[in-house]
């Protein structure tokens, strides 16, 4: 978490990076502060940016990865593209793109069952990821284009279990 990178943690990361290369992955989810409040992320985009900059200041032996999530409650396509633009401006070492999964026993599951949250459709997700990837600088490693959840916990969208199919659809649209 970007809000957990105090001086002691950064010093330890710097110390370890003297021996081996280190990559720190930060969960941005969305660069929208409104979305951050809605999902109770616990910190705003400025806190994320400060943490990112402090990690970058540690030098080349500390890589930085960023995680974003598509399909967060209340987010529009423009919000998701804005997040991709914000990530692109940072030039991280890697980017992981996730689909929001509705997991049983969560507040999101309650919202879904009550009809207050609708997950992204597969074609919408594929198109969004492709639009985002077109914004990301070519030197940024794309480490993931979708995640997964254990089948017994996944309530929706069920198409998310077919990761290879989704990846192939993204490849087909891009190429």
Chimera marker file (.cmm) of the C-alpha trace (Angstrom):
<marker_set name="trace">
<marker id="1" x="0.000" y="0.000" z="0.000" r="1" g="1" b="0" radius="0.5"/>
<marker id="2" x="1.241" y="3.424" z="-0.946" r="1" g="1" b="0" radius="0.5"/>
<marker id="3" x="0.362" y="4.777" z="2.480" r="1" g="1" b="0" radius="0.5"/>
<marker id="4" x="2.572" y="2.196" z="4.218" r="1" g="1" b="0" radius="0.5"/>
<marker id="5" x="5.897" y="3.261" z="2.744" r="1" g="1" b="0" radius="0.5"/>
<marker id="6" x="7.383" y="5.193" z="5.634" r="1" g="1" b="0" radius="0.5"/>
<marker id="7" x="11.053" y="5.976" z="6.093" r="1" g="1" b="0" radius="0.5"/>
<marker id="8" x="11.862" y="2.674" z="7.822" r="1" g="1" b="0" radius="0.5"/>
<marker id="9" x="10.243" y="0.613" z="5.069" r="1" g="1" b="0" radius="0.5"/>
<marker id="10" x="11.989" y="2.578" z="2.337" r="1" g="1" b="0" radius="0.5"/>
<marker id="11" x="15.329" y="2.220" z="4.114" r="1" g="1" b="0" radius="0.5"/>
<marker id="12" x="14.831" y="-1.544" z="4.293" r="1" g="1" b="0" radius="0.5"/>
<marker id="13" x="13.912" y="-1.713" z="0.594" r="1" g="1" b="0" radius="0.5"/>
<marker id="14" x="17.053" y="0.304" z="-0.226" r="1" g="1" b="0" radius="0.5"/>
<marker id="15" x="19.180" y="-2.013" z="1.936" r="1" g="1" b="0" radius="0.5"/>
<marker id="16" x="17.816" y="-5.158" z="0.292" r="1" g="1" b="0" radius="0.5"/>
<marker id="17" x="18.251" y="-3.646" z="-3.186" r="1" g="1" b="0" radius="0.5"/>
<marker id="18" x="21.994" y="-3.373" z="-2.533" r="1" g="1" b="0" radius="0.5"/>
<marker id="19" x="22.107" y="-7.187" z="-2.639" r="1" g="1" b="0" radius="0.5"/>
<marker id="20" x="19.373" y="-8.104" z="-5.111" r="1" g="1" b="0" radius="0.5"/>
<marker id="21" x="17.077" y="-6.211" z="-7.462" r="1" g="1" b="0" radius="0.5"/>
<marker id="22" x="13.714" y="-5.444" z="-5.853" r="1" g="1" b="0" radius="0.5"/>
<marker id="23" x="10.318" y="-4.697" z="-7.375" r="1" g="1" b="0" radius="0.5"/>
<marker id="24" x="7.652" y="-3.020" z="-5.290" r="1" g="1" b="0" radius="0.5"/>
<marker id="25" x="4.095" y="-3.294" z="-6.580" r="1" g="1" b="0" radius="0.5"/>
<marker id="26" x="1.709" y="-0.506" z="-5.633" r="1" g="1" b="0" radius="0.5"/>
<marker id="27" x="-2.056" y="-0.857" z="-5.780" r="1" g="1" b="0" radius="0.5"/>
<marker id="28" x="-3.418" y="2.249" z="-7.442" r="1" g="1" b="0" radius="0.5"/>
<marker id="29" x="-6.700" y="0.687" z="-8.582" r="1" g="1" b="0" radius="0.5"/>
<marker id="30" x="-7.856" y="4.081" z="-9.913" r="1" g="1" b="0" radius="0.5"/>
<marker id="31" x="-6.330" y="7.536" z="-10.011" r="1" g="1" b="0" radius="0.5"/>
<marker id="32" x="-9.746" y="9.042" z="-9.232" r="1" g="1" b="0" radius="0.5"/>
<marker id="33" x="-9.952" y="10.295" z="-5.646" r="1" g="1" b="0" radius="0.5"/>
<marker id="34" x="-13.737" y="9.996" z="-5.840" r="1" g="1" b="0" radius="0.5"/>
<marker id="35" x="-13.389" y="6.310" z="-6.684" r="1" g="1" b="0" radius="0.5"/>
<marker id="36" x="-10.774" y="5.874" z="-3.943" r="1" g="1" b="0" radius="0.5"/>
<marker id="37" x="-13.270" y="7.202" z="-1.398" r="1" g="1" b="0" radius="0.5"/>
<marker id="38" x="-16.081" y="5.065" z="-2.817" r="1" g="1" b="0" radius="0.5"/>
<marker id="39" x="-14.050" y="1.846" z="-2.533" r="1" g="1" b="0" radius="0.5"/>
<marker id="40" x="-12.466" y="2.824" z="0.813" r="1" g="1" b="0" radius="0.5"/>
<marker id="41" x="-8.911" y="2.554" z="-0.547" r="1" g="1" b="0" radius="0.5"/>
<marker id="42" x="-7.632" y="4.606" z="2.368" r="1" g="1" b="0" radius="0.5"/>
<marker id="43" x="-5.420" y="7.105" z="0.543" r="1" g="1" b="0" radius="0.5"/>
<marker id="44" x="-5.704" y="9.614" z="-2.289" r="1" g="1" b="0" radius="0.5"/>
<marker id="45" x="-3.786" y="9.897" z="-5.549" r="1" g="1" b="0" radius="0.5"/>
<marker id="46" x="-1.333" y="12.421" z="-4.078" r="1" g="1" b="0" radius="0.5"/>
<marker id="47" x="-0.296" y="9.876" z="-1.412" r="1" g="1" b="0" radius="0.5"/>
<marker id="48" x="0.211" y="7.313" z="-4.180" r="1" g="1" b="0" radius="0.5"/>
<marker id="49" x="2.312" y="9.776" z="-6.203" r="1" g="1" b="0" radius="0.5"/>
<marker id="50" x="4.529" y="10.628" z="-3.227" r="1" g="1" b="0" radius="0.5"/>
<marker id="51" x="5.128" y="6.933" z="-2.512" r="1" g="1" b="0" radius="0.5"/>
<marker id="52" x="5.875" y="6.275" z="-6.175" r="1" g="1" b="0" radius="0.5"/>
<marker id="53" x="8.347" y="9.153" z="-6.318" r="1" g="1" b="0" radius="0.5"/>
<marker id="54" x="10.070" y="8.032" z="-3.120" r="1" g="1" b="0" radius="0.5"/>
<marker id="55" x="10.489" y="4.521" z="-4.527" r="1" g="1" b="0" radius="0.5"/>
<marker id="56" x="11.882" y="5.899" z="-7.787" r="1" g="1" b="0" radius="0.5"/>
<marker id="57" x="14.384" y="7.965" z="-5.803" r="1" g="1" b="0" radius="0.5"/>
<marker id="58" x="15.896" y="4.712" z="-4.498" r="1" g="1" b="0" radius="0.5"/>
<marker id="59" x="17.500" y="4.080" z="-7.885" r="1" g="1" b="0" radius="0.5"/>
<marker id="60" x="17.421" y="1.589" z="-10.714" r="1" g="1" b="0" radius="0.5"/>
<marker id="61" x="17.733" y="-1.498" z="-8.495" r="1" g="1" b="0" radius="0.5"/>
<marker id="62" x="14.202" y="-0.836" z="-7.206" r="1" g="1" b="0" radius="0.5"/>
<marker id="63" x="11.577" y="-1.431" z="-9.835" r="1" g="1" b="0" radius="0.5"/>
<marker id="64" x="8.045" y="-0.191" z="-9.423" r="1" g="1" b="0" radius="0.5"/>
<marker id="65" x="4.917" y="-1.966" z="-10.619" r="1" g="1" b="0" radius="0.5"/>
<marker id="66" x="1.429" y="-0.510" z="-10.570" r="1" g="1" b="0" radius="0.5"/>
<marker id="67" x="-1.874" y="-2.365" z="-10.307" r="1" g="1" b="0" radius="0.5"/>
<marker id="68" x="-5.084" y="-0.932" z="-11.727" r="1" g="1" b="0" radius="0.5"/>
<marker id="69" x="-8.594" y="-2.379" z="-11.617" r="1" g="1" b="0" radius="0.5"/>
<marker id="70" x="-11.225" y="-1.959" z="-14.296" r="1" g="1" b="0" radius="0.5"/>
<marker id="71" x="-14.914" y="-2.075" z="-13.461" r="1" g="1" b="0" radius="0.5"/>
<marker id="72" x="-14.812" y="-0.375" z="-10.061" r="1" g="1" b="0" radius="0.5"/>
<marker id="73" x="-18.216" y="0.817" z="-8.814" r="1" g="1" b="0" radius="0.5"/>
<marker id="74" x="-19.221" y="4.114" z="-10.370" r="1" g="1" b="0" radius="0.5"/>
<marker id="75" x="-16.300" y="4.300" z="-12.802" r="1" g="1" b="0" radius="0.5"/>
<marker id="76" x="-16.866" y="5.262" z="-16.420" r="1" g="1" b="0" radius="0.5"/>
<marker id="77" x="-14.728" y="4.367" z="-19.410" r="1" g="1" b="0" radius="0.5"/>
<marker id="78" x="-13.249" y="7.860" z="-19.212" r="1" g="1" b="0" radius="0.5"/>
<marker id="79" x="-12.269" y="7.263" z="-15.560" r="1" g="1" b="0" radius="0.5"/>
<marker id="80" x="-10.490" y="4.026" z="-16.505" r="1" g="1" b="0" radius="0.5"/>
<marker id="81" x="-8.718" y="5.722" z="-19.415" r="1" g="1" b="0" radius="0.5"/>
<marker id="82" x="-7.716" y="8.626" z="-17.158" r="1" g="1" b="0" radius="0.5"/>
<marker id="83" x="-6.106" y="6.112" z="-14.819" r="1" g="1" b="0" radius="0.5"/>
<marker id="84" x="-4.184" y="4.614" z="-17.743" r="1" g="1" b="0" radius="0.5"/>
<marker id="85" x="-3.031" y="8.097" z="-18.798" r="1" g="1" b="0" radius="0.5"/>
<marker id="86" x="-1.890" y="8.842" z="-15.256" r="1" g="1" b="0" radius="0.5"/>
<marker id="87" x="0.017" y="5.548" z="-15.123" r="1" g="1" b="0" radius="0.5"/>
<marker id="88" x="1.560" y="6.213" z="-18.542" r="1" g="1" b="0" radius="0.5"/>
<marker id="89" x="2.870" y="9.573" z="-17.338" r="1" g="1" b="0" radius="0.5"/>
<marker id="90" x="4.726" y="7.800" z="-14.516" r="1" g="1" b="0" radius="0.5"/>
<marker id="91" x="6.525" y="5.267" z="-16.768" r="1" g="1" b="0" radius="0.5"/>
<marker id="92" x="6.502" y="2.422" z="-14.217" r="1" g="1" b="0" radius="0.5"/>
<marker id="93" x="8.585" y="-0.678" z="-14.820" r="1" g="1" b="0" radius="0.5"/>
<marker id="94" x="5.459" y="-2.794" z="-15.053" r="1" g="1" b="0" radius="0.5"/>
<marker id="95" x="1.689" y="-2.580" z="-15.055" r="1" g="1" b="0" radius="0.5"/>
<marker id="96" x="-0.850" y="-5.168" z="-13.967" r="1" g="1" b="0" radius="0.5"/>
<marker id="97" x="-4.411" y="-4.687" z="-15.156" r="1" g="1" b="0" radius="0.5"/>
<marker id="98" x="-7.172" y="-6.433" z="-13.256" r="1" g="1" b="0" radius="0.5"/>
<marker id="99" x="-10.904" y="-6.928" z="-13.651" r="1" g="1" b="0" radius="0.5"/>
<marker id="100" x="-12.961" y="-6.307" z="-10.543" r="1" g="1" b="0" radius="0.5"/>
<marker id="101" x="-14.302" y="-9.678" z="-9.410" r="1" g="1" b="0" radius="0.5"/>
<marker id="102" x="-17.358" y="-9.980" z="-7.208" r="1" g="1" b="0" radius="0.5"/>
<marker id="103" x="-16.426" y="-12.393" z="-4.425" r="1" g="1" b="0" radius="0.5"/>
<marker id="104" x="-18.897" y="-14.147" z="-2.169" r="1" g="1" b="0" radius="0.5"/>
<marker id="105" x="-19.206" y="-12.742" z="1.340" r="1" g="1" b="0" radius="0.5"/>
<marker id="106" x="-18.123" y="-9.186" z="0.458" r="1" g="1" b="0" radius="0.5"/>
<marker id="107" x="-19.864" y="-5.816" z="0.484" r="1" g="1" b="0" radius="0.5"/>
<marker id="108" x="-19.532" y="-5.816" z="-3.301" r="1" g="1" b="0" radius="0.5"/>
<marker id="109" x="-21.389" y="-9.148" z="-3.436" r="1" g="1" b="0" radius="0.5"/>
<marker id="110" x="-24.228" y="-7.589" z="-1.445" r="1" g="1" b="0" radius="0.5"/>
<marker id="111" x="-24.310" y="-4.665" z="-3.881" r="1" g="1" b="0" radius="0.5"/>
<marker id="112" x="-24.328" y="-7.077" z="-6.836" r="1" g="1" b="0" radius="0.5"/>
<marker id="113" x="-27.152" y="-9.200" z="-5.433" r="1" g="1" b="0" radius="0.5"/>
<marker id="114" x="-29.173" y="-6.043" z="-4.684" r="1" g="1" b="0" radius="0.5"/>
<marker id="115" x="-28.678" y="-4.833" z="-8.260" r="1" g="1" b="0" radius="0.5"/>
<marker id="116" x="-26.526" y="-1.887" z="-7.158" r="1" g="1" b="0" radius="0.5"/>
<marker id="117" x="-23.410" y="-3.066" z="-8.999" r="1" g="1" b="0" radius="0.5"/>
<marker id="118" x="-23.132" y="-4.492" z="-12.509" r="1" g="1" b="0" radius="0.5"/>
<marker id="119" x="-19.797" y="-6.070" z="-13.484" r="1" g="1" b="0" radius="0.5"/>
<marker id="120" x="-18.190" y="-5.328" z="-16.823" r="1" g="1" b="0" radius="0.5"/>
<marker id="121" x="-19.157" y="-7.493" z="-19.756" r="1" g="1" b="0" radius="0.5"/>
<marker id="122" x="-16.327" y="-9.411" z="-21.396" r="1" g="1" b="0" radius="0.5"/>
<marker id="123" x="-16.343" y="-7.419" z="-24.661" r="1" g="1" b="0" radius="0.5"/>
<marker id="124" x="-16.449" y="-4.143" z="-22.721" r="1" g="1" b="0" radius="0.5"/>
<marker id="125" x="-13.475" y="-5.247" z="-20.616" r="1" g="1" b="0" radius="0.5"/>
<marker id="126" x="-11.469" y="-6.324" z="-23.666" r="1" g="1" b="0" radius="0.5"/>
<marker id="127" x="-12.131" y="-3.020" z="-25.449" r="1" g="1" b="0" radius="0.5"/>
<marker id="128" x="-11.232" y="-1.037" z="-22.319" r="1" g="1" b="0" radius="0.5"/>
<marker id="129" x="-7.960" y="-2.904" z="-21.777" r="1" g="1" b="0" radius="0.5"/>
<marker id="130" x="-7.007" y="-2.431" z="-25.437" r="1" g="1" b="0" radius="0.5"/>
<marker id="131" x="-7.733" y="1.298" z="-25.214" r="1" g="1" b="0" radius="0.5"/>
<marker id="132" x="-5.628" y="1.495" z="-22.045" r="1" g="1" b="0" radius="0.5"/>
<marker id="133" x="-2.730" y="-0.459" z="-23.538" r="1" g="1" b="0" radius="0.5"/>
<marker id="134" x="-2.593" y="1.961" z="-26.453" r="1" g="1" b="0" radius="0.5"/>
<marker id="135" x="-1.896" y="4.744" z="-23.925" r="1" g="1" b="0" radius="0.5"/>
<marker id="136" x="0.938" y="2.958" z="-22.100" r="1" g="1" b="0" radius="0.5"/>
<marker id="137" x="4.540" y="3.622" z="-23.217" r="1" g="1" b="0" radius="0.5"/>
<marker id="138" x="6.065" y="0.619" z="-25.015" r="1" g="1" b="0" radius="0.5"/>
<marker id="139" x="8.887" y="0.221" z="-22.456" r="1" g="1" b="0" radius="0.5"/>
<marker id="140" x="6.405" y="-0.544" z="-19.655" r="1" g="1" b="0" radius="0.5"/>
<marker id="141" x="6.130" y="-4.305" z="-19.135" r="1" g="1" b="0" radius="0.5"/>
<marker id="142" x="2.515" y="-5.422" z="-19.141" r="1" g="1" b="0" radius="0.5"/>
<marker id="143" x="2.657" y="-8.138" z="-16.489" r="1" g="1" b="0" radius="0.5"/>
<marker id="144" x="-1.058" y="-8.949" z="-16.433" r="1" g="1" b="0" radius="0.5"/>
<marker id="145" x="-4.178" y="-8.123" z="-18.420" r="1" g="1" b="0" radius="0.5"/>
<marker id="146" x="-6.611" y="-9.905" z="-16.141" r="1" g="1" b="0" radius="0.5"/>
<marker id="147" x="-6.524" y="-11.609" z="-12.788" r="1" g="1" b="0" radius="0.5"/>
<marker id="148" x="-8.431" y="-14.519" z="-11.371" r="1" g="1" b="0" radius="0.5"/>
<marker id="149" x="-10.198" y="-15.638" z="-8.252" r="1" g="1" b="0" radius="0.5"/>
<marker id="150" x="-10.818" y="-19.086" z="-6.889" r="1" g="1" b="0" radius="0.5"/>
<marker id="151" x="-13.898" y="-20.495" z="-8.604" r="1" g="1" b="0" radius="0.5"/>
<marker id="152" x="-15.731" y="-21.222" z="-5.352" r="1" g="1" b="0" radius="0.5"/>
<marker id="153" x="-15.403" y="-17.575" z="-4.283" r="1" g="1" b="0" radius="0.5"/>
<marker id="154" x="-16.240" y="-15.921" z="-7.609" r="1" g="1" b="0" radius="0.5"/>
<marker id="155" x="-19.839" y="-14.730" z="-7.829" r="1" g="1" b="0" radius="0.5"/>
<marker id="156" x="-19.461" y="-12.608" z="-10.968" r="1" g="1" b="0" radius="0.5"/>
<marker id="157" x="-18.545" y="-12.145" z="-13.729" r="1" g="1" b="0" radius="0.5"/>
<marker id="158" x="-18.231" y="-15.827" z="-14.496" r="1" g="1" b="0" radius="0.5"/>
<marker id="159" x="-16.480" y="-15.139" z="-17.799" r="1" g="1" b="0" radius="0.5"/>
<marker id="160" x="-13.491" y="-13.944" z="-15.729" r="1" g="1" b="0" radius="0.5"/>
<marker id="161" x="-12.549" y="-17.604" z="-15.160" r="1" g="1" b="0" radius="0.5"/>
<marker id="162" x="-11.613" y="-17.892" z="-18.847" r="1" g="1" b="0" radius="0.5"/>
<marker id="163" x="-8.363" y="-15.895" z="-18.653" r="1" g="1" b="0" radius="0.5"/>
<marker id="164" x="-6.766" y="-17.407" z="-21.752" r="1" g="1" b="0" radius="0.5"/>
<marker id="165" x="-9.845" y="-16.620" z="-23.816" r="1" g="1" b="0" radius="0.5"/>
<marker id="166" x="-9.834" y="-13.026" z="-22.578" r="1" g="1" b="0" radius="0.5"/>
<marker id="167" x="-6.088" y="-12.642" z="-23.262" r="1" g="1" b="0" radius="0.5"/>
<marker id="168" x="-6.559" y="-14.062" z="-26.755" r="1" g="1" b="0" radius="0.5"/>
<marker id="169" x="-9.386" y="-11.604" z="-27.425" r="1" g="1" b="0" radius="0.5"/>
<marker id="170" x="-7.150" y="-8.720" z="-26.322" r="1" g="1" b="0" radius="0.5"/>
<marker id="171" x="-4.346" y="-9.957" z="-28.593" r="1" g="1" b="0" radius="0.5"/>
<marker id="172" x="-6.758" y="-10.299" z="-31.515" r="1" g="1" b="0" radius="0.5"/>
<marker id="173" x="-8.105" y="-6.758" z="-31.079" r="1" g="1" b="0" radius="0.5"/>
<marker id="174" x="-4.629" y="-5.240" z="-30.737" r="1" g="1" b="0" radius="0.5"/>
<marker id="175" x="-3.048" y="-7.145" z="-33.618" r="1" g="1" b="0" radius="0.5"/>
<link id1="1" id2="2" r="1" g="1" b="0" radius="0.2"/>
<link id1="2" id2="3" r="1" g="1" b="0" radius="0.2"/>
<link id1="3" id2="4" r="1" g="1" b="0" radius="0.2"/>
<link id1="4" id2="5" r="1" g="1" b="0" radius="0.2"/>
<link id1="5" id2="6" r="1" g="1" b="0" radius="0.2"/>
<link id1="6" id2="7" r="1" g="1" b="0" radius="0.2"/>
<link id1="7" id2="8" r="1" g="1" b="0" radius="0.2"/>
<link id1="8" id2="9" r="1" g="1" b="0" radius="0.2"/>
<link id1="9" id2="10" r="1" g="1" b="0" radius="0.2"/>
<link id1="10" id2="11" r="1" g="1" b="0" radius="0.2"/>
<link id1="11" id2="12" r="1" g="1" b="0" radius="0.2"/>
<link id1="12" id2="13" r="1" g="1" b="0" radius="0.2"/>
<link id1="13" id2="14" r="1" g="1" b="0" radius="0.2"/>
<link id1="14" id2="15" r="1" g="1" b="0" radius="0.2"/>
<link id1="15" id2="16" r="1" g="1" b="0" radius="0.2"/>
<link id1="16" id2="17" r="1" g="1" b="0" radius="0.2"/>
<link id1="17" id2="18" r="1" g="1" b="0" radius="0.2"/>
<link id1="18" id2="19" r="1" g="1" b="0" radius="0.2"/>
<link id1="19" id2="20" r="1" g="1" b="0" radius="0.2"/>
<link id1="20" id2="21" r="1" g="1" b="0" radius="0.2"/>
<link id1="21" id2="22" r="1" g="1" b="0" radius="0.2"/>
<link id1="22" id2="23" r="1" g="1" b="0" radius="0.2"/>
<link id1="23" id2="24" r="1" g="1" b="0" radius="0.2"/>
<link id1="24" id2="25" r="1" g="1" b="0" radius="0.2"/>
<link id1="25" id2="26" r="1" g="1" b="0" radius="0.2"/>
<link id1="26" id2="27" r="1" g="1" b="0" radius="0.2"/>
<link id1="27" id2="28" r="1" g="1" b="0" radius="0.2"/>
<link id1="28" id2="29" r="1" g="1" b="0" radius="0.2"/>
<link id1="29" id2="30" r="1" g="1" b="0" radius="0.2"/>
<link id1="30" id2="31" r="1" g="1" b="0" radius="0.2"/>
<link id1="31" id2="32" r="1" g="1" b="0" radius="0.2"/>
<link id1="32" id2="33" r="1" g="1" b="0" radius="0.2"/>
<link id1="33" id2="34" r="1" g="1" b="0" radius="0.2"/>
<link id1="34" id2="35" r="1" g="1" b="0" radius="0.2"/>
<link id1="35" id2="36" r="1" g="1" b="0" radius="0.2"/>
<link id1="36" id2="37" r="1" g="1" b="0" radius="0.2"/>
<link id1="37" id2="38" r="1" g="1" b="0" radius="0.2"/>
<link id1="38" id2="39" r="1" g="1" b="0" radius="0.2"/>
<link id1="39" id2="40" r="1" g="1" b="0" radius="0.2"/>
<link id1="40" id2="41" r="1" g="1" b="0" radius="0.2"/>
<link id1="41" id2="42" r="1" g="1" b="0" radius="0.2"/>
<link id1="42" id2="43" r="1" g="1" b="0" radius="0.2"/>
<link id1="43" id2="44" r="1" g="1" b="0" radius="0.2"/>
<link id1="44" id2="45" r="1" g="1" b="0" radius="0.2"/>
<link id1="45" id2="46" r="1" g="1" b="0" radius="0.2"/>
<link id1="46" id2="47" r="1" g="1" b="0" radius="0.2"/>
<link id1="47" id2="48" r="1" g="1" b="0" radius="0.2"/>
<link id1="48" id2="49" r="1" g="1" b="0" radius="0.2"/>
<link id1="49" id2="50" r="1" g="1" b="0" radius="0.2"/>
<link id1="50" id2="51" r="1" g="1" b="0" radius="0.2"/>
<link id1="51" id2="52" r="1" g="1" b="0" radius="0.2"/>
<link id1="52" id2="53" r="1" g="1" b="0" radius="0.2"/>
<link id1="53" id2="54" r="1" g="1" b="0" radius="0.2"/>
<link id1="54" id2="55" r="1" g="1" b="0" radius="0.2"/>
<link id1="55" id2="56" r="1" g="1" b="0" radius="0.2"/>
<link id1="56" id2="57" r="1" g="1" b="0" radius="0.2"/>
<link id1="57" id2="58" r="1" g="1" b="0" radius="0.2"/>
<link id1="58" id2="59" r="1" g="1" b="0" radius="0.2"/>
<link id1="59" id2="60" r="1" g="1" b="0" radius="0.2"/>
<link id1="60" id2="61" r="1" g="1" b="0" radius="0.2"/>
<link id1="61" id2="62" r="1" g="1" b="0" radius="0.2"/>
<link id1="62" id2="63" r="1" g="1" b="0" radius="0.2"/>
<link id1="63" id2="64" r="1" g="1" b="0" radius="0.2"/>
<link id1="64" id2="65" r="1" g="1" b="0" radius="0.2"/>
<link id1="65" id2="66" r="1" g="1" b="0" radius="0.2"/>
<link id1="66" id2="67" r="1" g="1" b="0" radius="0.2"/>
<link id1="67" id2="68" r="1" g="1" b="0" radius="0.2"/>
<link id1="68" id2="69" r="1" g="1" b="0" radius="0.2"/>
<link id1="69" id2="70" r="1" g="1" b="0" radius="0.2"/>
<link id1="70" id2="71" r="1" g="1" b="0" radius="0.2"/>
<link id1="71" id2="72" r="1" g="1" b="0" radius="0.2"/>
<link id1="72" id2="73" r="1" g="1" b="0" radius="0.2"/>
<link id1="73" id2="74" r="1" g="1" b="0" radius="0.2"/>
<link id1="74" id2="75" r="1" g="1" b="0" radius="0.2"/>
<link id1="75" id2="76" r="1" g="1" b="0" radius="0.2"/>
<link id1="76" id2="77" r="1" g="1" b="0" radius="0.2"/>
<link id1="77" id2="78" r="1" g="1" b="0" radius="0.2"/>
<link id1="78" id2="79" r="1" g="1" b="0" radius="0.2"/>
<link id1="79" id2="80" r="1" g="1" b="0" radius="0.2"/>
<link id1="80" id2="81" r="1" g="1" b="0" radius="0.2"/>
<link id1="81" id2="82" r="1" g="1" b="0" radius="0.2"/>
<link id1="82" id2="83" r="1" g="1" b="0" radius="0.2"/>
<link id1="83" id2="84" r="1" g="1" b="0" radius="0.2"/>
<link id1="84" id2="85" r="1" g="1" b="0" radius="0.2"/>
<link id1="85" id2="86" r="1" g="1" b="0" radius="0.2"/>
<link id1="86" id2="87" r="1" g="1" b="0" radius="0.2"/>
<link id1="87" id2="88" r="1" g="1" b="0" radius="0.2"/>
<link id1="88" id2="89" r="1" g="1" b="0" radius="0.2"/>
<link id1="89" id2="90" r="1" g="1" b="0" radius="0.2"/>
<link id1="90" id2="91" r="1" g="1" b="0" radius="0.2"/>
<link id1="91" id2="92" r="1" g="1" b="0" radius="0.2"/>
<link id1="92" id2="93" r="1" g="1" b="0" radius="0.2"/>
<link id1="93" id2="94" r="1" g="1" b="0" radius="0.2"/>
<link id1="94" id2="95" r="1" g="1" b="0" radius="0.2"/>
<link id1="95" id2="96" r="1" g="1" b="0" radius="0.2"/>
<link id1="96" id2="97" r="1" g="1" b="0" radius="0.2"/>
<link id1="97" id2="98" r="1" g="1" b="0" radius="0.2"/>
<link id1="98" id2="99" r="1" g="1" b="0" radius="0.2"/>
<link id1="99" id2="100" r="1" g="1" b="0" radius="0.2"/>
<link id1="100" id2="101" r="1" g="1" b="0" radius="0.2"/>
<link id1="101" id2="102" r="1" g="1" b="0" radius="0.2"/>
<link id1="102" id2="103" r="1" g="1" b="0" radius="0.2"/>
<link id1="103" id2="104" r="1" g="1" b="0" radius="0.2"/>
<link id1="104" id2="105" r="1" g="1" b="0" radius="0.2"/>
<link id1="105" id2="106" r="1" g="1" b="0" radius="0.2"/>
<link id1="106" id2="107" r="1" g="1" b="0" radius="0.2"/>
<link id1="107" id2="108" r="1" g="1" b="0" radius="0.2"/>
<link id1="108" id2="109" r="1" g="1" b="0" radius="0.2"/>
<link id1="109" id2="110" r="1" g="1" b="0" radius="0.2"/>
<link id1="110" id2="111" r="1" g="1" b="0" radius="0.2"/>
<link id1="111" id2="112" r="1" g="1" b="0" radius="0.2"/>
<link id1="112" id2="113" r="1" g="1" b="0" radius="0.2"/>
<link id1="113" id2="114" r="1" g="1" b="0" radius="0.2"/>
<link id1="114" id2="115" r="1" g="1" b="0" radius="0.2"/>
<link id1="115" id2="116" r="1" g="1" b="0" radius="0.2"/>
<link id1="116" id2="117" r="1" g="1" b="0" radius="0.2"/>
<link id1="117" id2="118" r="1" g="1" b="0" radius="0.2"/>
<link id1="118" id2="119" r="1" g="1" b="0" radius="0.2"/>
<link id1="119" id2="120" r="1" g="1" b="0" radius="0.2"/>
<link id1="120" id2="121" r="1" g="1" b="0" radius="0.2"/>
<link id1="121" id2="122" r="1" g="1" b="0" radius="0.2"/>
<link id1="122" id2="123" r="1" g="1" b="0" radius="0.2"/>
<link id1="123" id2="124" r="1" g="1" b="0" radius="0.2"/>
<link id1="124" id2="125" r="1" g="1" b="0" radius="0.2"/>
<link id1="125" id2="126" r="1" g="1" b="0" radius="0.2"/>
<link id1="126" id2="127" r="1" g="1" b="0" radius="0.2"/>
<link id1="127" id2="128" r="1" g="1" b="0" radius="0.2"/>
<link id1="128" id2="129" r="1" g="1" b="0" radius="0.2"/>
<link id1="129" id2="130" r="1" g="1" b="0" radius="0.2"/>
<link id1="130" id2="131" r="1" g="1" b="0" radius="0.2"/>
<link id1="131" id2="132" r="1" g="1" b="0" radius="0.2"/>
<link id1="132" id2="133" r="1" g="1" b="0" radius="0.2"/>
<link id1="133" id2="134" r="1" g="1" b="0" radius="0.2"/>
<link id1="134" id2="135" r="1" g="1" b="0" radius="0.2"/>
<link id1="135" id2="136" r="1" g="1" b="0" radius="0.2"/>
<link id1="136" id2="137" r="1" g="1" b="0" radius="0.2"/>
<link id1="137" id2="138" r="1" g="1" b="0" radius="0.2"/>
<link id1="138" id2="139" r="1" g="1" b="0" radius="0.2"/>
<link id1="139" id2="140" r="1" g="1" b="0" radius="0.2"/>
<link id1="140" id2="141" r="1" g="1" b="0" radius="0.2"/>
<link id1="141" id2="142" r="1" g="1" b="0" radius="0.2"/>
<link id1="142" id2="143" r="1" g="1" b="0" radius="0.2"/>
<link id1="143" id2="144" r="1" g="1" b="0" radius="0.2"/>
<link id1="144" id2="145" r="1" g="1" b="0" radius="0.2"/>
<link id1="145" id2="146" r="1" g="1" b="0" radius="0.2"/>
<link id1="146" id2="147" r="1" g="1" b="0" radius="0.2"/>
<link id1="147" id2="148" r="1" g="1" b="0" radius="0.2"/>
<link id1="148" id2="149" r="1" g="1" b="0" radius="0.2"/>
<link id1="149" id2="150" r="1" g="1" b="0" radius="0.2"/>
<link id1="150" id2="151" r="1" g="1" b="0" radius="0.2"/>
<link id1="151" id2="152" r="1" g="1" b="0" radius="0.2"/>
<link id1="152" id2="153" r="1" g="1" b="0" radius="0.2"/>
<link id1="153" id2="154" r="1" g="1" b="0" radius="0.2"/>
<link id1="154" id2="155" r="1" g="1" b="0" radius="0.2"/>
<link id1="155" id2="156" r="1" g="1" b="0" radius="0.2"/>
<link id1="156" id2="157" r="1" g="1" b="0" radius="0.2"/>
<link id1="157" id2="158" r="1" g="1" b="0" radius="0.2"/>
<link id1="158" id2="159" r="1" g="1" b="0" radius="0.2"/>
<link id1="159" id2="160" r="1" g="1" b="0" radius="0.2"/>
<link id1="160" id2="161" r="1" g="1" b="0" radius="0.2"/>
<link id1="161" id2="162" r="1" g="1" b="0" radius="0.2"/>
<link id1="162" id2="163" r="1" g="1" b="0" radius="0.2"/>
<link id1="163" id2="164" r="1" g="1" b="0" radius="0.2"/>
<link id1="164" id2="165" r="1" g="1" b="0" radius="0.2"/>
<link id1="165" id2="166" r="1" g="1" b="0" radius="0.2"/>
<link id1="166" id2="167" r="1" g="1" b="0" radius="0.2"/>
<link id1="167" id2="168" r="1" g="1" b="0" radius="0.2"/>
<link id1="168" id2="169" r="1" g="1" b="0" radius="0.2"/>
<link id1="169" id2="170" r="1" g="1" b="0" radius="0.2"/>
<link id1="170" id2="171" r="1" g="1" b="0" radius="0.2"/>
<link id1="171" id2="172" r="1" g="1" b="0" radius="0.2"/>
<link id1="172" id2="173" r="1" g="1" b="0" radius="0.2"/>
<link id1="173" id2="174" r="1" g="1" b="0" radius="0.2"/>
<link id1="174" id2="175" r="1" g="1" b="0" radius="0.2"/>
</marker_set>
